[in-house]
Amino acid sequence: MSGDYILKRSGEQFMFNLRAGNHQVILSSQRYASKASAQQGIESVRKNAADDARYRRLAAKDGSAYFTLVAANGEIIGTSEMYTTTAARDKGIESVKVNGPDGVVKDET
């Protein structure tokens, strides 16, 4: 089973989630003012997902591991969930690398 993007409304704004084949959310976007901007965000994930240098491996204040995916200009494209271990976070990154480039878009707007 391959992953997908869920494009949806969040109030008056738009956002997307990238899900793995098991339907678990592996990356969430910021909120965008327009649907077109959210769609551009999806294209940016597709373009940058395979490049390991685009991932920032981080730790929250409570020690939870997470990552962000950034574009060439350093802007954050998406943020992961919180993981209990760095190994789990790294598996999340690998999942984005696999599912990001080719995930189909499911438009729920």
Residue pairs with C-beta under 8 A, 6 or more apart in sequence:
1 21
1 22
2 21
2 99
2 102
2 103
2 104
3 18
3 19
3 20
3 21
3 26
3 95
3 98
3 99
3 100
3 103
4 18
4 19
4 99
4 103
4 104
4 105
4 106
5 16
5 17
5 18
5 19
5 42
5 45
5 103
5 104
5 105
5 106
6 16
6 17
6 19
6 106
6 108
7 14
7 15
7 16
7 35
7 38
7 39
7 42
7 105
7 106
7 107
7 108
7 109
8 14
8 15
8 16
8 17
8 108
8 109
9 108
9 109
10 31
11 31
13 31
13 32
13 33
14 31
14 32
14 33
14 34
14 35
14 37
14 38
14 109
15 28
15 29
15 30
15 31
15 32
15 38
16 28
16 29
16 38
16 41
16 42
16 105
17 25
17 27
17 28
17 29
18 25
18 26
18 27
18 28
18 45
18 78
18 96
18 99
18 100
18 103
19 25
19 26
19 99
19 103
20 26
20 95
20 99
21 99
25 81
26 80
26 81
26 92
26 95
26 96
26 99
27 45
27 69
27 78
27 79
27 80
27 96
27 100
28 78
28 79
28 80
28 81
29 38
29 41
29 42
29 45
29 77
29 78
30 41
30 76
30 78
32 38
32 41
35 109
39 105
41 77
41 78
42 105
44 71
44 77
45 69
45 77
45 78
45 96
45 100
46 100
46 101
46 102
46 103
48 54
48 69
48 70
48 71
48 72
48 77
48 100
49 69
49 96
49 97
49 99
49 100
49 101
50 97
50 100
50 101
52 93
52 97
54 69
54 70
54 71
54 72
55 67
55 68
55 69
55 70
55 93
55 96
56 67
56 68
56 69
56 70
57 65
57 67
57 86
57 89
57 90
57 93
58 65
58 66
58 67
58 68
59 65
59 66
60 66
60 82
64 82
64 83
64 84
65 82
65 83
65 84
65 85
65 86
65 88
65 89
66 79
66 80
66 81
66 82
66 83
66 89
67 79
67 80
67 89
67 92
67 93
68 76
68 77
68 78
68 79
68 80
69 76
69 77
69 78
69 79
69 96
70 76
70 77
71 77
78 96
80 89
80 92
80 93
80 96
81 92
83 89
83 92
